[in-house]
Amino acid sequence: MLSRQTFDEWDRMIDVNLKGVLYGVLVIPRKPTARSVCVVITSAPSDLFGGLGGVVADDGRRPDNGMTQLSPSLLGQEMGHGYGLNHSRMDGSLDDYQDGRDVMSTPSYFMSPHPVYTERDGQGRPIFLIGPGLNAANMWGMGWLDLTRTWTGWGPGATTPSELNQPFELRPLHRPDLPGYLCARFGDFFIEFRMNELWDAGIGEPVVLIHDYFDGHSYIYFNDSRQPQLLVGDSFSRGYTAEPPSPVHGSGFKITVTAINATTRTATIQIETWSSNIPAPAGPGSLLGAVASDGGGWVIVNGRVTPVPPRSPEFTLLEHIAEARAGQGIRNGVARGMVLRQAYEAIGGIAAAETAEIQSYREPAPAINAA
C-alpha cells in the first residue's frame, strides 16, 4: 500500500483521467503474482522506472535520440524488471547495459523504428522505437524458454550426447512459428540465432550469440576474435582445441558457425569437443568443482546435487558458511567469536545486497550503448 504522503504527492501530479488507474494500484497486493505487472502511464511529467510488479512511465523525450519513454524498447525493459529480470552484462564485467542486442540493455544502437507508430519529431527522428528481443539466457532464467525446442546434443532416446560433433541447424530465437530448434544449450552456454527482422530488425544482419546466466544476469560472450557476435566462420572456444591433438592434452570445445541462410532463416552450428587424457591424480579423494574444473562447486543436500557458479553470490556465501563452521572448532572463545561474527556479518551483507537488488526499481541507461 502507498503511504498517505506518497499518495498525496501522486494525486497532485496525475490528472483526473488517470486517477482511476492510480487508485487501482492501491489495491494490488504487495507481492505480485508470477504474471502480474501493473503499468502506470502518466500524462504529467514523472519518470521511467520499473521493479517487481510495477512500472511507471510518461511521454518524456530522450535528448540523445528523440525517442519517447513510451517506446516499446524502453517499456519492454521496464516490464522485464517488473517480472524480475535484471540488466544484461558481458563476460568479464559486472557493469550493466553491456549487451546491445538484448532488450535488458536498452537504449542501444540495435533498436529500430516502430513499423506502425511512425511519428517523427521536429528533427525527423522516430519517436517510437522497438527491439531488440530478449536473449535465450534471460528467457531461460524466467522459465520462458521452450526446452522442447532447445538442442542439447542428446538425440531422441539417447543415453549419451550422440549428436555432439555433428552439425545442427537453429531457427531464429523469436520465430516459434518456424519448425526446428530455437536455441541450443551446451554446458552453461546458450547459443541463439537472431535474424534482422521484426523485433530484431535493428540488429543489422543475421548473427549467432552466446550467453550464460548466473547471479540473476545474462552475460554475452565474445568470439575468438573478440567480437560479441558470431558470423559465418567465427568460433567460440574454451580449453584445449588444437588439431592434431598432442599425445597428452586437456579437455576443450569449439563452437563454430558454418553457415547462415537468411532466405531459409537457418544457422548451421558445429560443436567440436576434446576429452582430456591427462591421468587423474592418485589417491582416495575426489575433486568436486574447484580449480580443476571452473572454480565453482556443488551443494549436496538430501542427495540433491546443485552446481554453484564460481562468480555467484551463492559461492561467496558458501565460503563464509565454511568459515563459520571452521570457526566453531576454535577453542579460544574470543577468537571464535571474532571469526563467527565476521562470517555472519559477511553472510548478512550479501543477503541484504541481493535482496535490495531484487526489490530495487530500475531506470534505463543514460546514453545509447553500442556494445
C-alpha positions as CSV (number, residue, x, y, z in Angstrom):
1,M,0.0,0.0,0.0
2,L,1.2,3.5,-0.7
3,S,1.7,5.8,2.3
4,R,-0.7,8.8,2.7
5,Q,2.2,11.2,2.0
6,T,3.2,9.4,-1.2
7,F,-0.4,9.2,-2.3
8,D,-0.9,13.0,-1.9
9,E,2.2,13.7,-4.0
10,W,1.0,11.4,-6.8
11,D,-2.6,12.8,-6.5
12,R,-1.3,16.3,-7.2
13,M,0.8,15.2,-10.2
14,I,-1.7,12.9,-12.0
15,D,-4.6,14.4,-13.9
16,V,-8.2,13.4,-13.3
17,N,-8.3,11.0,-16.3
18,L,-5.7,8.7,-14.6
19,K,-6.8,8.8,-11.0
20,G,-8.9,5.7,-11.5
21,V,-5.9,3.8,-12.7
22,L,-3.8,5.1,-9.8
23,Y,-6.5,4.1,-7.3
24,G,-6.4,0.6,-8.8
25,V,-2.7,0.4,-7.9
26,L,-3.6,0.9,-4.2
27,V,-5.5,-2.4,-4.1
28,I,-2.8,-4.6,-5.9
29,P,-1.2,-7.0,-3.4
30,R,2.3,-6.1,-2.4
31,K,3.6,-9.4,-3.6
32,P,2.8,-9.7,-7.3
33,T,1.8,-13.0,-8.9
34,A,4.1,-14.6,-11.5
35,R,2.3,-12.9,-14.4
36,S,1.0,-9.6,-12.9
37,V,2.8,-6.3,-13.6
38,C,1.0,-3.0,-13.2
39,V,2.0,-0.3,-15.7
40,V,1.1,3.3,-14.8
41,I,1.4,5.8,-17.6
42,T,1.1,9.5,-16.7
43,S,0.2,12.5,-18.8
44,A,2.1,14.8,-16.5
45,P,5.9,14.6,-16.3
46,S,7.0,11.8,-13.9
47,D,9.8,9.3,-14.7
48,L,10.5,5.9,-16.2
49,F,11.4,3.1,-13.9
50,G,10.3,-0.5,-13.1
51,G,10.6,-3.0,-10.3
52,L,8.9,-6.2,-9.2
53,G,5.2,-5.9,-10.0
54,G,5.1,-2.3,-11.3
55,V,6.3,0.1,-14.0
56,V,5.8,3.9,-14.2
57,A,6.3,5.9,-17.4
58,D,5.5,9.2,-19.0
59,D,5.9,10.7,-22.5
60,G,9.3,12.2,-21.8
61,R,11.6,12.5,-24.8
62,R,15.3,11.5,-24.7
63,P,17.6,14.3,-25.8
64,D,20.1,11.9,-27.4
65,N,17.7,10.4,-30.0
66,G,14.3,12.0,-29.6
67,M,12.5,8.7,-28.6
68,T,9.6,8.8,-26.2
69,Q,9.9,6.9,-22.9
70,L,6.7,5.1,-24.1
71,S,8.7,3.3,-26.8
72,P,8.4,-0.5,-26.6
73,S,12.2,-0.7,-26.4
74,L,12.2,1.1,-23.1
75,L,8.9,-0.1,-21.7
76,G,10.0,-3.6,-22.7
77,Q,13.0,-3.4,-20.4
78,E,10.9,-1.9,-17.5
79,M,8.4,-4.7,-18.0
80,G,11.3,-7.1,-17.7
81,H,12.2,-5.6,-14.4
82,G,8.6,-5.9,-13.4
83,Y,8.8,-9.7,-13.9
84,G,12.2,-9.9,-12.1
85,L,14.8,-9.5,-14.9
86,N,18.0,-7.6,-14.4
87,H,20.1,-5.7,-16.8
88,S,22.2,-7.8,-19.2
89,R,26.0,-7.8,-19.0
90,M,29.1,-9.0,-20.8
91,D,31.6,-11.7,-19.8
92,G,34.4,-10.3,-17.6
93,S,32.4,-7.3,-16.3
94,L,29.8,-6.6,-13.6
95,D,28.6,-3.4,-15.4
96,D,25.0,-3.3,-16.6
97,Y,23.8,-2.4,-20.1
98,Q,26.6,-4.3,-21.9
99,D,24.6,-6.5,-24.3
100,G,23.2,-4.2,-27.0
101,R,21.3,-7.0,-28.7
102,D,19.2,-7.6,-25.6
103,V,16.2,-5.6,-24.5
104,M,17.5,-5.5,-21.0
105,S,20.3,-3.2,-22.2
106,T,18.2,-0.6,-24.0
107,P,18.6,2.0,-25.2
108,S,21.1,0.7,-27.8
109,Y,22.0,1.1,-31.4
110,F,20.1,-2.1,-32.2
111,M,16.7,-0.5,-31.8
112,S,14.6,0.2,-34.9
113,P,11.6,2.5,-35.8
114,H,8.2,1.2,-35.0
115,P,6.6,-0.2,-38.1
116,V,3.1,1.0,-37.1
117,Y,3.6,4.1,-35.0
118,T,5.8,6.1,-37.4
119,E,5.5,9.6,-35.9
120,R,8.8,11.6,-36.0
121,D,9.9,14.7,-34.0
122,G,10.8,18.1,-35.4
123,Q,14.3,16.8,-36.4
124,G,12.9,13.9,-38.3
125,R,13.8,11.3,-35.7
126,P,11.4,8.4,-35.0
127,I,9.6,8.8,-31.7
128,F,8.7,5.2,-31.2
129,L,11.4,2.5,-31.3
130,I,11.2,-1.2,-30.9
131,G,13.7,-4.0,-30.1
132,P,15.9,-5.8,-29.7
133,G,14.5,-9.0,-28.4
134,L,15.2,-10.9,-25.1
135,N,18.1,-13.3,-25.2
136,A,17.8,-17.0,-24.6
137,A,19.6,-16.9,-21.3
138,N,17.2,-14.4,-19.8
139,M,14.3,-16.3,-21.2
140,W,15.6,-19.5,-19.5
141,G,16.1,-17.6,-16.3
142,M,12.4,-16.6,-16.3
143,G,11.2,-20.1,-17.3
144,W,10.1,-18.7,-20.7
145,L,12.5,-20.8,-22.9
146,D,10.8,-23.7,-24.7
147,L,13.0,-26.6,-23.6
148,T,11.3,-28.9,-26.1
149,R,12.8,-26.8,-28.9
150,T,16.3,-26.5,-27.3
151,W,19.1,-28.5,-28.8
152,T,21.2,-30.2,-26.1
153,G,23.2,-32.8,-28.1
154,W,21.1,-35.7,-26.9
155,G,19.1,-37.4,-29.7
156,P,15.7,-39.0,-29.1
157,G,16.1,-41.9,-26.7
158,A,19.9,-41.5,-26.4
159,T,21.8,-42.3,-23.2
160,T,24.8,-40.3,-24.4
161,P,25.1,-37.0,-26.1
162,S,25.1,-38.7,-29.5
163,E,24.6,-35.5,-31.6
164,L,27.8,-33.8,-30.3
165,N,30.4,-33.1,-33.0
166,Q,27.6,-33.2,-35.6
167,P,26.2,-30.0,-37.3
168,F,22.7,-28.9,-36.4
169,E,20.5,-26.0,-37.5
170,L,18.9,-23.3,-35.5
171,R,15.9,-21.2,-36.3
172,P,15.6,-17.5,-35.2
173,L,15.1,-17.4,-31.4
174,H,11.9,-15.3,-31.8
175,R,10.3,-17.3,-34.6
176,P,8.4,-20.1,-32.8
177,D,6.2,-20.3,-35.9
178,L,9.0,-21.9,-37.8
179,P,9.8,-25.6,-37.2
180,G,13.1,-26.7,-35.7
181,Y,15.4,-25.8,-32.8
182,L,15.1,-22.2,-31.5
183,C,18.3,-22.3,-29.5
184,A,21.0,-24.7,-28.2
185,R,22.3,-25.4,-24.7
186,F,25.9,-26.6,-24.3
187,G,27.0,-26.8,-20.7
188,D,26.2,-23.4,-19.2
189,F,26.1,-21.7,-22.6
190,F,23.1,-20.7,-24.6
191,I,23.5,-20.5,-28.4
192,E,20.9,-18.5,-30.3
193,F,20.4,-17.3,-33.9
194,R,18.9,-13.8,-34.4
195,M,17.5,-12.6,-37.7
196,N,17.4,-8.9,-38.5
197,E,13.6,-8.8,-38.8
198,L,10.5,-8.0,-36.7
199,W,11.5,-7.1,-33.1
200,D,15.2,-7.6,-34.1
201,A,15.1,-5.5,-37.2
202,G,17.7,-3.1,-35.8
203,I,20.5,-5.7,-35.3
204,G,21.6,-5.1,-38.9
205,E,22.5,-8.7,-40.1
206,P,21.8,-12.3,-39.0
207,V,24.1,-13.3,-36.2
208,V,24.7,-16.0,-33.6
209,L,25.0,-15.0,-30.0
210,I,26.3,-16.9,-27.0
211,H,25.3,-16.2,-23.4
212,D,25.3,-17.7,-20.0
213,Y,23.2,-16.9,-16.9
214,F,24.1,-16.6,-13.3
215,D,23.7,-14.2,-10.4
216,G,20.4,-13.2,-11.9
217,H,22.0,-11.7,-15.0
218,S,22.7,-12.8,-18.6
219,Y,26.3,-12.4,-19.8
220,I,27.2,-12.2,-23.5
221,Y,30.4,-13.8,-24.6
222,F,32.9,-12.7,-27.3
223,N,34.0,-14.9,-30.1
224,D,37.6,-16.0,-30.6
225,S,38.2,-12.7,-32.5
226,R,36.9,-10.6,-29.5
227,Q,33.6,-9.7,-31.2
228,P,30.2,-10.0,-29.3
229,Q,28.6,-12.0,-32.2
230,L,29.4,-14.9,-34.4
231,L,29.1,-14.7,-38.2
232,V,29.9,-17.4,-40.8
233,G,33.3,-18.9,-40.0
234,D,33.5,-17.4,-36.5
235,S,34.2,-19.7,-33.5
236,F,33.9,-19.6,-29.7
237,S,36.3,-21.9,-27.9
238,R,37.4,-22.8,-24.4
239,G,40.2,-25.1,-23.2
240,Y,42.2,-27.4,-25.4
241,T,41.2,-27.2,-29.1
242,A,44.5,-27.9,-31.1
243,E,44.4,-30.1,-34.2
244,P,46.0,-32.6,-34.4
245,P,45.9,-33.2,-30.6
246,S,49.1,-33.7,-28.7
247,P,49.7,-37.1,-27.0
248,V,48.6,-35.7,-23.6
249,H,46.1,-32.9,-23.5
250,G,43.3,-31.4,-21.5
251,S,39.6,-31.0,-22.4
252,G,38.1,-28.3,-24.5
253,F,35.4,-27.4,-27.0
254,K,34.8,-25.1,-30.1
255,I,31.5,-23.7,-31.3
256,T,31.6,-22.7,-35.0
257,V,29.0,-21.1,-37.2
258,T,29.5,-22.9,-40.5
259,A,26.6,-21.4,-42.4
260,I,23.8,-18.8,-42.2
261,N,21.0,-18.8,-44.8
262,A,18.9,-15.6,-44.5
263,T,16.4,-16.9,-47.0
264,T,15.6,-20.1,-45.2
265,R,16.2,-18.4,-41.8
266,T,18.7,-21.1,-40.6
267,A,22.1,-21.0,-38.9
268,T,24.3,-24.1,-39.0
269,I,26.3,-24.8,-35.9
270,Q,29.2,-27.2,-35.3
271,I,30.3,-28.1,-31.8
272,E,33.6,-30.0,-31.5
273,T,34.8,-31.4,-28.2
274,W,38.2,-32.7,-26.9
275,S,38.2,-35.1,-24.0
276,S,41.1,-34.8,-21.6
277,N,43.5,-37.7,-21.5
278,I,45.6,-36.3,-18.6
279,P,45.9,-39.1,-15.9
280,A,43.8,-38.5,-12.9
281,P,45.6,-37.7,-9.6
282,A,46.3,-40.7,-7.4
283,G,44.6,-41.0,-4.0
284,P,41.3,-41.8,-2.4
285,G,39.9,-38.3,-2.6
286,S,37.6,-36.9,-5.3
287,L,37.6,-33.3,-6.6
288,L,34.3,-31.5,-6.5
289,G,34.5,-28.4,-8.7
290,A,37.5,-26.3,-7.6
291,V,40.2,-25.1,-9.9
292,A,40.5,-28.3,-11.9
293,S,37.0,-27.5,-13.2
294,D,35.7,-24.0,-13.4
295,G,36.4,-22.7,-9.9
296,G,32.9,-23.4,-8.8
297,G,31.5,-26.4,-6.9
298,W,28.4,-28.2,-5.7
299,V,26.0,-28.2,-2.8
300,I,24.7,-31.6,-1.9
301,V,21.5,-31.5,0.3
302,N,19.4,-34.7,0.9
303,G,21.1,-36.3,-2.1
304,R,20.4,-33.5,-4.5
305,V,23.4,-32.1,-6.2
306,T,23.2,-28.4,-7.2
307,P,26.0,-26.7,-9.1
308,V,27.3,-23.3,-7.8
309,P,28.9,-21.0,-10.3
310,P,32.3,-19.6,-9.2
311,R,31.4,-15.9,-9.6
312,S,27.9,-16.1,-8.0
313,P,27.0,-14.6,-4.6
314,E,25.9,-18.2,-3.5
315,F,29.5,-19.3,-3.9
316,T,30.7,-16.5,-1.7
317,L,28.0,-17.3,0.8
318,L,29.3,-20.9,0.9
319,E,32.8,-19.7,1.5
320,H,31.6,-17.7,4.6
321,I,29.5,-20.6,5.8
322,A,32.6,-22.8,5.6
323,E,34.5,-20.2,7.6
324,A,31.7,-20.1,10.2
325,R,31.7,-23.9,10.5
326,A,35.5,-23.9,10.9
327,G,35.3,-21.2,13.5
328,Q,33.1,-23.4,15.7
329,G,36.2,-25.5,16.3
330,I,38.3,-22.7,17.7
331,R,38.9,-23.3,21.4
332,N,39.6,-19.7,22.4
333,G,36.3,-18.1,23.0
334,V,37.4,-14.6,22.0
335,A,39.0,-15.7,18.7
336,R,36.0,-18.0,18.0
337,G,33.6,-15.0,18.5
338,M,35.6,-12.8,16.2
339,V,35.7,-15.4,13.4
340,L,32.0,-16.2,13.7
341,R,30.9,-12.5,13.8
342,Q,33.0,-11.7,10.7
343,A,31.5,-14.7,8.8
344,Y,27.9,-14.0,9.9
345,E,28.2,-10.3,9.1
346,A,29.5,-11.1,5.6
347,I,26.6,-13.5,5.1
348,G,24.1,-10.9,6.2
349,G,25.7,-8.3,4.0
350,I,25.5,-10.5,0.9
351,A,21.9,-11.4,1.6
352,A,20.9,-7.8,2.2
353,A,22.6,-6.7,-1.1
354,E,20.9,-9.4,-3.1
355,T,17.5,-8.6,-1.5
356,A,18.0,-4.9,-2.3
357,E,18.9,-5.8,-5.9
358,I,15.6,-7.8,-6.3
359,Q,13.4,-5.1,-4.7
360,S,15.0,-2.1,-6.4
361,Y,13.4,-0.1,-9.2
362,R,15.5,0.2,-12.3
363,E,15.8,3.1,-14.8
364,P,17.1,2.9,-18.4
365,A,20.7,3.8,-19.2
366,P,21.6,7.5,-19.5
367,A,23.1,7.1,-23.0
368,I,22.9,4.8,-26.0
369,N,25.3,1.8,-25.8
370,A,26.6,0.0,-28.9
371,A,28.2,-2.9,-27.2
